[in-house]
Amino acid sequence: MRKEYVMGNGAIALGALTAGVNLVSGYPGTPSSEIIETISKYRQGDVHVEWSVNEKAAMEVAASASYSGARTLVTMKQVGLNVASDPLMSLAYVGVKGGMVIVSADDPGPISSQTEQDTRMFASFCRIPVFDPSSPEEAFTMIRDAFDYSEKYSTPVLFRPTTRVCHAYASIEIPEATSPRQYEGFQKDSKKWVIFPRLSFLNHAMIEKRNPEIGTEFSSYAGNTVTGSGKKAVFTGGISYSYTKEYLKNYPDIRLCKVSTPYPFPEQFALTCLEGVEEVLCIEELSPFLESELLKLAGKHQLPIKIYGKMTGHVSSSGENSADSVAEILSAFLGTAPKDDSADLSDAPTLPMRPPVLCAGCPHRASFYAVKKAMEGQKSYFCGDIGCYTLGNAMPLDMVDTCLCMGAGITMAQGFHWTDKESTCFAFVGDSTFFASGMTGVVNAIYNEADMILCVLDNSTTAMTGHQPHPGTGKNMMGHIVAKISIEKILEGMGVSKIITVDPLDLDKSVKAVKECAAIKGVKAIIFKSPCIAISKPEAQMQISDKCIQCKKCIREIGCPALITANGKVCIDQSLCTGCGLCSQICPVNAIGGDCHA
């Protein structure tokens, strides 16, 4: 045994390795990304690990390996589960052989996501078990249990850590390295592995019979616990359990019931918890899942119990819980004065707002600015996508009119074209997102004769989620150098009529490329290619000379964080400047350059 201080995602990864996982696939997305990165670092033996091009691909790669008896882990964030839902729904019916665990990291808040989604609801929807860890320590143990349950019941299993569990740290007792599991390989059986309506019908009936059995077994699962006694009970799970446990440590007369396996719901465990109870409060994040299950249980058994939670307005219906918010909820439920252990901050100044912005020197800023300058005075639509470049919506650029989901910018630009043919429609997509979900939209545009300009913002990495590799970077998670897949050649093969590759930091050439494409009908593409400043460090910063007339055009037009005013004068923050030179190209008096004699 060895002890390591690890992030929650690291605990999940190490737990999977000690469970003998054979194959790990996924797509990066906060808060789940570090799981695969930790697997890659610590894997031993013949463990295959990959960043798949999207979550659907990751799910399908893992499915066939699981059919062969291998243990597989698939990682994503909650919105990625939407992308993977097609194969997952069918997998729920077909079943698996080797243990298959799907980590869907939920992001209450949301802190870095388009939506708040509750994976517990998805588990109920597709009728497969879900585990809900409350801490990194529990996640380490629970992920191994999830593999066991998956194999015992031949079903994929969902695993739902939330942001605060994923990114918390704890000391974990880790057993000695476990070799990957031995498996027998795929046994051909079309009656089992080929999904047809008749098989789906039979397996659906089997699932509905099986799930109550799992719920019964979950009632004795070690992760489901009850402490305290009395006529009031609190049902909770996940990180909310940790907050609740901290508050109730001095209230032994309150029952604290932790549900770590919310679906299939452990009814017998809940009934035991409810014996002699008159009032129940459900503290959970996002959906009123436990609350709904308890209401159904109370109705089924005609229990005279009052149940409070999100549906009664006692718990917030959206956002994440915190130690403070849970304390306030519990104090109201218990009729006690809320504890106030905090310092008096009544005289503290209000913290300034710090909205996210594109980094100083980010090539995306230059790409957006080139399009903006080229299209001045012309009606245009600018469809954004998921990535760092969504921040192009901020002033003064104001270059993202829409952002829906990954890849949607390309197809939404087509919709604007069909409703307003006098406008010019742009779609901005990153290189990683292009591979993940952008290509289908391009084919759709060509096939349906749309008129649009595709702007691929190629910074040679997956910057938003931590600089993971993708098919265009020439390296994979196995550490192999592989052929770079050319976005330009893909577009050529699809039949894009005009493709221009340009460095966005060359403003004149970039503006010219945009104008050239805008003058042509059909589907055109501009590949703005320049590396992310986080992976390509500058050699020198820009300087401002005495020629500066203090017009502040550089600040007003591009909004670079390195351009600031001090003592009423424009200057450059040398700690932020990357020397990209965009500001020097827009200065009307050539006062900005690579040295102080510009």
Salt bridges, closest charged atoms under 4 A:
GLU4 OE2 - ARG2 NE 2.88
GLU34 OE1 - HIS167 NE2 3.54
GLU50 OE1 - HIS48 NE2 2.88
GLU60 OE2 - LYS56 NZ 2.62
ASP106 OD2 - ARG160 NE 2.68
ASP118 OD2 - ARG120 NH2 2.70
ASP118 OD1 - ARG160 NH2 3.49
ASP132 OD2 - ARG160 NH1 3.36
GLU138 OE2 - LYS258 NZ 2.71
ASP148 OD1 - ARG71 NH2 2.99
GLU151 OE2 - ARG71 NE 2.73
GLU151 OE2 - ARG181 NH1 3.01
GLU173 OE2 - LYS3 NZ 3.66
GLU184 OE2 - LYS97 NZ 2.12
GLU208 OE1 - ARG127 NH2 2.87
GLU208 OE2 - HIS204 NE2 3.19
GLU217 OE2 - LYS152 NZ 2.87
GLU246 OE2 - LYS249 NZ 2.92
GLU267 OE1 - LYS300 NZ 3.13
GLU278 OE2 - LYS231 NZ 3.69
GLU279 OE1 - LYS232 NZ 3.82
GLU284 OE1 - ARG120 NH1 2.78
GLU293 OE2 - LYS296 NZ 3.24
GLU320 OE2 - ARG164 NH2 2.57
GLU376 OE2 - LYS373 NZ 3.01
ASP420 OD2 - LYS379 NZ 2.69
ASP431 OD2 - HIS470 NE2 2.81
ASP451 OD2 - LYS521 NZ 3.58
ASP451 OD1 - LYS524 NZ 2.62
ASP458 OD2 - LYS529 NZ 2.88
GLU516 OE2 - LYS498 NZ 2.95
GLU557 OE1 - LYS373 NZ 3.87
